[in-house]
Amino acid sequence: MKSSLILTLYALLFLFIIPQTMSSQKLSKTEQSIIQTVTNNHQEALRFLEKTVNMNSGTMNQEGVRAVGMVFKEQLEALQFDTKWVEMPKEMHRAGHLFAEQQGQKGKKILLIGHLDTVFEEDSPFQQYNVEGNIAYGPGVNDMKGGNVIVLYALKALYENGLLEDAQIIVAFTGDEESTGKPLSISRKDLIDAAKKSEIGLGFETSTGFNYATVARRGSSGWELRVTGKRAHSSGIFNEQIGAGAIFETSRILNSFYEDVKGEQYLTFNPGVILGGTDIEFDKAESEGKAFGKSNVVAQEVLVKGGLRFISEEQKENAWVKMKEIVSQNLPHTSAKIAFTDSYPAMQPTQGNLKLLELLNEVSRDLGQGEVEAYDPGKRGAADTSFVADYVDCLDGLGTMGNGAHTTKESLDLTTFEALTKRTALLIYRLIHQ
């Protein structure tokens, strides 16, 4: 299918995404009891959130990620889930993942997805949970320890009302969502295996708004650009013997990306780190490096590492072709190579996803929380739901509301936390019991 037809399909799907064929119904006594239990447990949930936020679990802090996993593991075992910690091979430099499972035959088979890691490593100045009015601040409070706590306390409300019996539910909290371990065939194998045993996948990444959910996500790809030039005294730059140098060649390439590749709907790319000079060193595992150079020496090498976001495999591959062509057209006495690595596939807005949105919409209306609409995939990043979207119907963005994700101003809106937990509990209940 051509790219233009794909984008037309997306436009039509999003235009008609909220059919009004399902009438709202009053909450049953059982559902009212679920909602009351969420209210009763709300302060406990906030204390648990504070506890987990105050535990550093930057992706590269393997001990910290594992410790947060153990805290959730204990809580899920108290709900009679069978749990396991899946270790990753040592050379991947990742802590592993937490899985919790309850087997049964009632209703839909559900996979609940979260992640334990954050972007804030041990040396980050942003380490502590604190509250100002109705806003909580802290590393991962919104992305996505808050979403994990919604999952836990929604399940807790159902468990305390005896409503999880004979239900098939898998909780998957990955330990490297912010920087996936490679190869993906190992780091996402257990998540995909869980999806193959399920029918519904619900992701609890940050909400894009109280009345939005995610039925489609862009995929992501990494890219690495390496450029070399001829080291020489800077007085000779641009002459026939020395040429342009590595930094000028890198500037040409990046500017051409901006001018000639940018512009297609849903396609974005970002150079996230750049090192250049006479000599450079980069630690891939720690995502940090150093460069040495002088103003009177023509730069010999440059490294750029970046990411690319796309709505389809076709769009991704077309962008790769354009970027490779630009890289090949070198300035004098320079050379450049670009390499791409797959990270997250795109999550398509399937009819199954849209039906799930209809059910969430019904739940939200019955709770008096209003309509829930599909969020523009161009405004969302990648997430673990993308890995399971080929196997199950998916919704994502069911987590907490807040601002400043991936910054030291990351926050959570406490006025919506309880309401979103109620919405999740009722959605899971109806998937099991209707």
ABEGO torsion letter per residue (X at the ends): XBAAAAAAAAAAAAAAABBAABBBBBBBAAAAAAAAAAAAAAAAAAAAAAAAAABBABAABAAAAAAAAAAAAAAAAAAGBBBBBBBBBAAAGBAEBBBBBBBBABEBBBBBBBBABBABBAABABABBBBBEABBBEBGAAOAAAAAAAAAAAAAAAAAAGAABGBBBBBBBBAAAABBBOBAAAAAAAAAAAAAABABBBBABBBAEAABBBABBBBBBBBBBBBBBBBBBAAABGBAAAEAEAAAAAAAAAAAAAAAABGBBGBBBBBABBBBEABBBBBAAAGBBBBBBBAABBBABBBBBBBBBBABAAAAAAAAAAAAAAAABBBBGBBBBBBBBBBBBBBBBBAAAAAAAAAAAAAAAAAGAEBBBBBBAAABBBBAAAAAAAABBBBBGABBBBBGBGBAABBBBAAAAAAAAAAAAAAAAAAAAX
